[in-house]
């Protein structure tokens, strides 16, 4: 038996990288076209939404309820929430939108999903960096207290977004109605994810229930890294890590299972 045509692990990784790059570029062109600002909409959209929320909070005189910089409070929560929510929502339609590409030998179902996830996470990350860097430079918000801890929080929530997206996509592929249900459910989870509050400010009888939501711990971690000892946060990084491992394991297993029944 000849093994001449077998590729090495490194060659397989290179091929897979090229496949993902091609799928991401195709997704960018399909979604944003080549006109106007194109790819820039990927991070301009969350930038605009974050600024609107910050202005709205300012108009509602949120400063009367807290001595924290309200703009800093907003941009340390809203972009993070948009990342995991948009990643999961966009992933649902990835298979159907790229079904014809599965005729190619090197394109797999998982590739089509990961391409959208990478795009959403990259866009949210760029938006977060641009917003915070600009506002710190303009002295609108103070400098972060612990950037390393913020990076840990962002990385953990990126893994959470991937795991959640895989699970949601797999279930929606099996039960089409779940895609609509998830869209509504994610909207309900949005205010419960800690975007507009600190967990420490919630009454004890409700706090214990909210603590079961993994995304709250990511938001608390990110804000702890930014504000430092100026705020009291109740995050549990190990619980978030555990949830990420469960979601990723379950997600990859489910995607592998449904891939057998996906026909181009």
C-alpha positions, 0 to 999 in steps of 0.5 A, spaced: 500 500 500 502 506 498 502 512 503 506 517 498 499 521 497 498 522 504 499 529 507 502 530 514 499 534 520 502 540 518 500 540 511 493 539 513 493 545 518 496 549 512 490 547 507 485 548 513 487 555 514 487 556 507 480 554 507 478 558 513 481 564 510 477 563 503 470 562 507 472 568 511 473 572 505 467 570 501 463 571 508 465 578 508 464 580 500 457 576 501 455 580 507 458 587 506 459 587 499 465 591 496 462 598 496 462 603 501 466 602 507 465 594 506 468 590 511 469 596 516 461 595 518 464 589 522 466 593 527 463 600 526 456 597 527 458 595 534 461 602 535 455 606 533 451 601 538 455 602 544 456 610 543 448 610 542 447 606 549 452 610 552 449 617 550 442 614 552 445 612 559 448 619 560 441 623 558 438 618 563 442 621 568 445 615 570 451 619 574 446 620 579 446 613 581 453 611 581 460 615 581 463 610 575 464 613 569 458 611 565 461 611 558 467 606 561 461 602 564 458 601 558 463 599 553 466 594 558 459 590 557 456 592 551 461 589 546 462 583 550 455 581 550 454 583 542 460 578 541 457 572 544 450 573 542 452 575 534 456 569 534 451 564 536 446 568 532 450 568 525 452 561 526 445 558 525 445 560 518 452 558 516 451 551 513 445 553 509 448 559 506 454 555 504 451 548 503 454 548 495 461 549 498 461 542 501 462 539 494 469 541 495 473 535 498 477 540 503 470 544 506 467 541 512 461 543 515 465 545 521 469 550 517 463 554 514 461 555 522 468 557 524 469 562 519 462 566 521 465 565 528 472 568 527 469 573 523 464 575 528 469 575 534 474 579 530 469 584 529 467 585 536 475 585 538 477 590 533 471 594 535 473 594 543 480 595 541 478 601 537 473 604 542 477 603 548 484 606 545 480 612 542 476 614 549 483 613 553 487 617 548 481 623 548 481 622 556 474 620 556 475 614 560 481 612 565 486 607 563 485 600 564 487 597 571 489 590 569 489 589 561 492 582 562 486 580 566 481 583 561 485 579 556 483 573 560 476 575 560 475 576 553 479 570 551 474 566 555 468 569 553 471 568 545 471 560 547 464 561 550 461 564 544 464 558 540 462 553 544 455 556 545 454 557 537 456 550 536 451 547 540 445 552 538 447 551 530 447 543 531 440 544 535 437 549 530 440 544 524 436 538 527 430 542 529 429 548 525 424 552 529 429 552 535 433 558 530 427 562 531 427 560 539 434 562 540 433 569 537 428 571 542 432 567 548 438 571 546 434 577 546 432 575 553 439 573 556 442 580 553 440 584 559 441 578 564 448 577 562 451 583 567 451 588 561 447 593 565 449 591 572 454 589 577 452 582 580 454 585 587 448 590 586 443 584 585 439 582 592 442 575 594 435 571 593 436 573 585 444 573 585 444 566 586 440 564 580 444 569 576 450 566 578 448 560 574 449 564 567 456 563 564 456 570 561 455 574 567 462 571 570 465 574 563 463 581 564 464 581 571 472 579 570 472 584 564 470 590 568 474 587 574 480 588 570 478 595 567 476 598 574 480 594 579 479 595 586 474 601 585 468 596 584 466 589 587 465 584 582 463 576 584 466 573 578 468 565 578 473 564 572 473 557 574 466 556 573 466 560 566 472 555 564 468 549 566 462 551 562 467 553 556 469 546 556 462 543 557 460 547 551 466 546 546 466 538 548 458 538 546 458 543 541 464 539 537 460 532 538 454 535 536 457 538 529 460 531 528 454 528 529 449 532 524 455 533 519 453 525 517 446 527 515 448 534 511 448 533 504 450 538 499 
